[in-house]
Amino acid sequence: MTNDTPMKLDSLWHGAHIATMEDGLYSVIENAAIGVVGGRIVWIGEAQELPNYDTQNEHDLGGGWITPGLIDCHTHLVFGGNRAGEFEQRLNGVSYQEIAKQGGGIASSVKATRDASEVELIASASRRLKSLIADGVTTVEIKSGYGLSLDSELKMLSVATELGKQFPVTVKRTCLAAHAMPPEYDDKDAYIDYLCDTVLPKVAELGVADAVDAFCEGIAFSTEQVARYFKTAELLGLPVKIHAEQLSSLGGTSMASSFKALSADHIEFIEESDVKAMADSGTVAVLLPGAFFTLKETQRPPIALLRQYGVPMAIATDANPGTSPALSLRLMMNMACTLFALTPEESLAGATIYAAKALGIADTHGSLEIGKVADFVCWDVESPGELSYWLGGNLVKNRIYEGKSS
């Protein structure tokens, strides 16, 4: 292309400032423009620096701020029923143990999910997904884990796949079969054997999951059991993630880091050795303030240690029926600031570039750079820090998914 040949664009977007989130910082471009071809960014910079271009789709956004599309990197959006009744019971003084004896807790979600058809699960998850999309989310991770059998886990992963086809959002699917014990098992080792021998090989064969996850905790599975599960995932070519150190310190985070886990999530009880292991392995810390808030926890993640060792901190809703019925990633960004003392800049990085890193897609998503997917949102705000400031409200002026307004 000579200097006189116009740059051919599918679309051009201008009329707003940009926080690119490159390197986890605002990295501001004022009075900016973004050129898109084939759903990818081919030009970004100050509008006055634009070269000669040609496009049939030019969009003046009319002010505000552009950021990368938000990425919710830890959700359990697919499940049958809900547990609002249990929430009310707890507030009326009924204990978790009593609720569990009545067939409540995760057992009730497993039963409801197993009983629901794919059509029913798609319908209920769609309502939750629409809320996230309206809040500026363009990529979402969806876990299985309320099936706990081969057929039911595959059903959940199939629903997650279908949601990605029906909505303008990128869905990353995670097999969380090691979430809890199914009712038909009373031996944890036997269940882990079943997952390693039957479930994970089938999941890998069908190509229905992008990663594997496990809950490593006293009420779930031991470090040794999860390590066996992860070894199988590794042999099958599936990256791993872990729910760890939420309620106690078991060393799950360090163990997962030895597998170069994409992320370790919750991590309220991690110790300095765990943080160092995460830094060495490139594992992202995923903070889940919604669960912390709902469960009225008091042990906060060691934010200062994570900063000291340079561990990237992502933020997610943990949307689930029991401990974090959260449908706003922006609200989680506020909670990360108010409950965990992140800065608004760290919070936005946690919902964009570091969330992308937690899903293994930071090369293509999470920041606005040439060559990356053109997922971005124009917000009706005067500064990017407002995204962590407002509690609710519709701040989205325009949501662009793969280069098209959605």
Secondary structure, DSSP 4 states (H G I P E B T S, - for coil): --TTSPEE-SEEEEEEEEE--GGGS--EEEEEEEEEETTEEEEEEEGGG--SEE-S-EEE--SSEEEEPEEE-------SS--HHHHHHHHTT--HHHHHHTT-THHHHHHHHHHS-HHHHHHHHHHHHHHHHHTTEEEEEEE--S--SHHHHHHHHHHHHHHHHHSSSEEEEEEEEETS--TT---HHHHHHHIIIIIHHHHHHHT--SEEEEEESTTSB-HHHHHHHHHHHHHTT--EEEEESSSS--SHHHHHHHTT-SEEEE-TT--HHHHHHHHHHTPEEEE-HHHHHHTT------HHHHHHTT--EEE----BTTTB----HHHHHHHHHHHH---HHHHHHHTTHHHHHHTT-TTTSSS--TTSB--EEEES-SSTTHHHHS-S---EEEEEETTEE-
